[in-house]
């Protein structure tokens, strides 16, 4: 079929070609499959980021709780639990005091619980403590000497 000046309708038909109904439906089916998968991937990535951030804060809370209890010596109490509010999240913690396998040492474990997107997560941090070691306060004095004559 030629595009000759005697038959102008044949050329006009070839220039106005468009997508067929089958091609349009195939594109819609493809988008219906891809979009939910992409949104689910973004949701999972967002959750992973929030959990990672919250776990970092929970680890700092656990470390602070353990350090404070060891320094003050009140880790030997029977019920040690509390809350720490960091930003917009509440971190609940408790200390578990168990005997160590050898000697008189004790294993102190701090468990910190927090919620991210309606799901509860937990981290644990443990250390050893010696109940026979008493903290003693030492006084140190510093002396300054000035050289020269007034």
C-alpha positions in Angstrom: 0.0 0.0 0.0 1.5 3.3 -1.1 1.1 6.7 0.2 0.2 8.3 -3.1 -1.5 11.6 -3.6 -4.4 9.7 -5.1 -5.1 7.8 -1.8 -4.5 10.2 1.2 -6.6 8.0 3.6 -4.1 5.2 3.7 -1.3 7.4 5.1 -3.5 8.9 7.7 -4.5 5.5 9.1 -0.8 4.6 9.6 0.0 7.8 11.4 -2.8 7.6 14.0 -1.9 4.1 15.2 -2.2 3.8 19.0 -2.1 1.1 21.8 -4.6 -1.7 21.4 -7.0 -2.7 24.2 -4.9 -5.8 24.9 -1.7 -3.7 25.3 -3.4 -1.3 27.7 -4.8 -4.2 29.8 -1.4 -5.8 29.9 0.1 -2.6 31.2 -2.6 -2.3 33.9 -2.1 -5.9 35.0 1.7 -5.3 35.2 1.1 -2.2 37.3 -1.3 -4.0 39.6 1.4 -6.6 40.3 4.4 -4.2 40.7 2.8 -1.4 42.8 1.8 -3.6 45.8 5.2 -5.3 45.9 7.0 -2.0 45.8 4.8 -0.6 48.6 5.4 -3.7 50.7 9.1 -3.3 50.2 9.0 0.3 51.3 7.0 -0.7 54.4 9.5 -3.4 55.4 12.5 -1.0 54.8 10.8 1.6 57.0 10.1 -0.9 59.8 13.7 -2.1 59.6 15.0 1.4 60.0 12.8 2.2 62.9 13.7 -1.0 64.7 17.4 -0.4 64.2 17.1 3.1 65.6 15.1 1.9 68.6 17.5 -0.9 69.3 20.4 1.5 69.4 18.5 3.6 71.9 17.5 0.5 73.9 21.1 -0.6 74.1 22.1 2.8 75.5 19.3 2.6 78.1 20.4 -0.9 79.1 24.0 0.2 79.4 23.1 3.2 81.5 20.9 1.1 83.8 23.6 -1.5 84.3 26.3 1.1 85.0 24.1 3.0 87.4 23.1 -0.1 89.3 26.7 -1.4 89.5 28.1 2.0 90.7 25.4 2.5 93.3 25.5 -1.1 94.4 21.7 -1.6 94.5 21.8 -4.4 91.9 21.4 -6.8 94.7 17.9 -5.7 95.4 15.2 -8.2 94.5 12.9 -6.1 92.2 14.7 -3.9 89.8 12.5 -2.6 87.0 11.6 0.7 85.6 10.9 2.9 82.5 13.0 5.3 80.5 11.3 7.7 78.0 13.6 8.6 75.1 12.0 10.9 72.5 8.5 9.6 71.8 9.2 6.0 72.8 9.0 4.4 76.3 11.6 1.7 77.1 10.6 -0.7 79.9 13.5 -2.5 81.6 14.1 -5.0 84.3 17.2 -6.5 85.8 17.6 -10.3 86.3 20.1 -11.4 88.9 21.3 -15.0 88.5 24.2 -17.0 90.0 27.2 -17.5 87.7 28.5 -21.0 87.0 31.6 -20.6 89.1 32.4 -18.9 92.4 30.4 -16.2 93.9 29.9 -14.1 90.9 26.5 -13.0 89.8 25.2 -12.6 86.2 23.2 -9.4 85.8 21.0 -9.2 82.7 19.1 -6.1 81.7 16.1 -6.7 79.4 14.8 -3.7 77.6 11.4 -3.8 75.9 10.0 -1.3 73.3 7.3 -1.1 70.7 7.7 -0.3 67.0 4.6 -0.1 64.8 2.5 -2.0 67.3 5.0 -4.9 67.7 7.1 -5.5 70.8 10.9 -6.0 70.6 13.5 -6.8 73.2 17.2 -6.6 73.7 19.3 -8.0 76.5 22.6 -6.9 77.9 24.5 -8.9 80.5 27.6 -8.5 82.7 29.2 -10.2 85.8 29.2 -8.7 89.2 31.0 -9.7 92.4 28.8 -9.3 95.5 31.8 -9.5 97.8 33.6 -6.5 96.2 32.4 -3.5 98.1 32.8 -0.1 96.6 35.1 2.1 98.8 35.4 5.8 98.5 38.9 7.1 98.2 39.8 10.6 99.1 42.6 12.1 97.1 44.1 15.5 97.7 46.1 17.5 95.3 48.8 19.8 96.3 50.0 22.7 94.2 53.3 24.3 94.6 54.1 27.7 93.2 57.6 28.5 92.2 59.4 31.8 92.5 59.3 34.5 95.1 56.6 37.0 95.6 
